[in-house]
């Protein structure tokens, strides 16, 4: 198949951690033709959706992991699969790329389905499953947030469309910084904030469960660094081997059919203790760590699902 990756600059990725690189590597092993372009190179041109793309070769050699050919106009209607893999922020630039990719999907299979990526951002799709979540409020109004904190005491405050652990704060019962943080956030964005009850189980790890076409294929545990609340690997969280619990499987059985129906082939959910906290559909990570710990080749499973859809 002809496969195009819409992603952040591939030249700077960590080849031992980046999930998109692993997907490209597996695609090469399966004989697919690879193309690369950044979201800035996507355009609508008089009825066509075109990317100024480069043919791509990848290899697992640190410092020499990618070779890109000359840029050329690639009509995405002539491509079999487009991977929507740039990282958030989930801003209007990101949203616009999903609108453009909507115009070629599903004739060209876009993974994950851009309509539902746009309508199911990480911290909002989870609201469809209140029985699985910790107590949560999404609000712009400071009084609403104060009432939530007064009720639950120890809380997590974070931007609604953030990623990678950026801007995540724990405010315990004795903290006096809510007003200052509210002023900070609302000073540069019009977006609401999301507030959740702090889950002490996070000290034992924030589990990333990988689902392929709605089915769980494995998990890794991400343990916060000493003195940290956040467990994201971007900010020093340590990945560990971990298995799926009965509760994890219950969560996946509840949300899996919804993900499958919405064309979300590669999803990473976050589970703390018994609670689902996020459903990551934009550019989930963790498949390389899963492969190292369990020997589970999630990239191959993802490609098998995609190849079956194309067939």
N, C-alpha and C positions, 0 to 999 in steps of 0.2 A: 504494500500500500504506500501511497504518498502521504507523509505525515508532517505537519507543520507544528512547531512549538512556539506559542506566543508566551514569552517569559521575560524575566529580568536578565541583564547581561550574563550570558553563560560563561564568559571568560573568567569571571571571578568566583564561580561556585566552588564549594568544598566537595570534591568528587567522592569523598568517603561519607558524606552526610546528606547531600542534596538529593531529594526525591526525584526532581525533574531530570537530573543527570542520569539517575538509575533507570528511569523510564525510557530515556533516549538510548541508553546503552542496551537495554533489553530489546528495544525496537530494532536496533541495528543487528543484533544476534538473530532476530526473526526475519531478517531480509528486507525490512521496510526502508524506503527512501526518506531521508530526513532533511527538513528545512527549518530554519531558525529566523525569527524576527521579534523585535520588541513591540510593545503596545503602541509606541509612538509611530511605528511604521505601518500601522493599520489604517486604511482609508476607504471611503466610499467614493466611487468614481463613475458617475453617470450610469447608475444601474448595476455596477459591479462592486463587490467587496474585494479589495486588493491589498496585499501585503508586500512591502518592499523587503523581500526575504533573501536569505543566503542558503545555498546547499550546505549541509553540515555533516561532518564526520566526527565521531566521539571515540575516545579510547581511555582506558583507566591508567593514565600516566600522569602523575602529578606534575603540573607546570606545562604539560603538553597534551591536555585532555580534549582539545577541540580544534578542528580546522574548519574555517568558514570560507566558502567560495565568494564569487562576485555577487553583489546585490542585483536582483532582478525583480520585475513585477510578477507576483504570483497571484493569479486569480484563485481565490479560495473555493470557488465553485468547482475547480478542477482538482481539488485535494480530497483525499478520502477521510482523513481525520485531522482535526485541529485541536491541540491541547491548549486550554485556557489556564495558564500556570503562573501569571505574574502575581507577586505578593501584594497584599493590601499596602497602603490605605485604600479602603473601599470608598473612594470618592467619586466625583462625577466623571473623571477621566476613566476610571475603572468601569463605571456603569455604562458609559458610552461605548466602550469596547464590546460589552455584552449585547447592546442594541445592534451594533454592526454585525456581530457574529450570528445573531438571531436570523439575519437575512440569508445565511447560507445553510443553517441547520434546519432540518436533519439530513438534507441531501448530502451535505458534508457533515459528518458526525463531529459535533463539538463536545469535548469532554472537559469538564462537566457541562451539562446542558446550560447554556448561558441565560436562558429565561429564568430558570430556577436558581441559578447562582445569584442573579440580580435580586430575586425575590426571597431568598433564604440566607441572608448574611449570618455569619457564625453565631452571633449572640441573639438573633431574633427567631430563627427557625426553632430553636430549643424551646421557645415560649409555647409551641404547640403541644408540649408534653409537660404540663405543670406538675403532674404526679411524679415525674422523675427528677425534678429540679430541686435545688435548695430554694428557700424563700428569696424572691427576686422582685426588684422594682426597676422600671425604666422611666426616667423622668428628667425634665429640665427644671422643674420647679424646686427650689431649695427647701421649701417647707415640707414637701412630700418626702424628700430625701431625709430631712431631719426626723420626721415621724418614723420612717423606716429604721433609722439608727436608734432612736429612742426605744423602739420595740425590740430590736434584735441585739443591740449593744455592740458586738464585735462584727464589723462588716468589711467587705471588699468593695472599693469604688474604682471604676475603670471607664475609659471612653467606650462608647457603644460600637464604634467601628475601628477600634485599635487592633493591633496584632503583635505577636512576639513578646508579650509581656510589657510592652511600653505603656507607661502611664497607669500602671496598676498599683493601688495603694490599699494597705490594710489600716483601718481605723478601729482601734479597740475601744473598750468602755471608757478609758481614761483619756483618749485622744481629743485634742481641742483644735484640730486643723481642718475640719470639714468646710467651714466657711472660706478659708483661704484657698483650699483646693478647688472649691466650687468657682471662686472668682478667677482662679488661674485657668481652669478649663473653659469657662464661658467667655473669657476674654479673647480667646482665639478661635472658637468654634461655636456654631449655632446648634450643634448636635446635642441630643439628650445624653445623659449618663446612665450607666447600668450599675445597680447596687445589689449585692448579694450577701446573705448571711455568711460569715466566715465559717469554713469547715475545718476544724482542727485536724481532721484526717489528712490534710494536705501535707503535713510534716512527714508522713509516710510515703508521699508521692502523689502525683497527678497522672493518672493512667491515660495513655493515648491508645485507643482501640482503633485498628484499621478495618474498615469495611470495604468490600469490593462488590459492587452491584447489590448492596443491601445486606451482604452476609459478612459476619466477622471472620477475619482470617488470622488474627493475633493481636498482641498488645505489647507495649513497652511501658515501663514505669519511669517517670521523670521526677527525681527527688530534688527539692530546693537546696541550693548551696547554704552553708552555715550563715545564719543571720538574714536569710532571704525568705520572703513570702512566696515569690514567684518561682515556678518550677520550669518555665520555658527554657529550652536548651539554648536559645538566643542569649539568655542572660545568666548562663552558668548552671542550669539544671543538669543533673547527672542522669543519663539514661541507664536503666537497669532491666535485666530480664524479669519478666513477670508473666503469669498465665491468666487466662480468662476465668473469672469467677461465675457462679450461677447468676449473681445479680447482673454482671456485665452482659451475659447472654440474654437475660430478661429485657434489659434496656435495648439491646440490638434487635431482639425479636419485635419490640414495639415500634422502633423507628425504621427498621430495615425496609419494610414494604413501602413506606413513604419515600425513602431515598430512591428506591428502585423505580417507583412510579414517576419521580421527578427527574430521572436521568442522571443521578449523581453517582457515577461509577466508582470514583475514588474519594472516600470520605474518611476523615479522622475525627473521632469524638473524644471529648475529655471527660473523664470520670474521676471524681474525688470521693473516696469511700463508697457510699451507695448512691451518689447523686450524679446526674448528668449536668455538666456545666456549659459545654459548648458543642456545636456540631459544625465542624470545619469543612467547607465545601470549596473555598476559593483556591487555595494551594496548600493542601495538607501535607505534612511531612511525617517521617518516622519509618519509612519502609526499609531504609538501609540498616537502621538499628535492629529492626525486627528480623531481618535476614541474618545479621551477625549473631543474634542471641538464639533464635529458634531454627534457623535454616529455612524459614518460610520465604520463598521467592514471591513476594507480593507483586512485584513488577510483572512477572510472568502471568500471575493470576489476573491482573488488571488487563494485560494485553489479550489474554484468552477471552475475557468478557467483551472487549472492544471488537476483536476479530469475529466473534459470534454475532454481534450486532450488525457488523458490516456485511457478513455473509447473508 
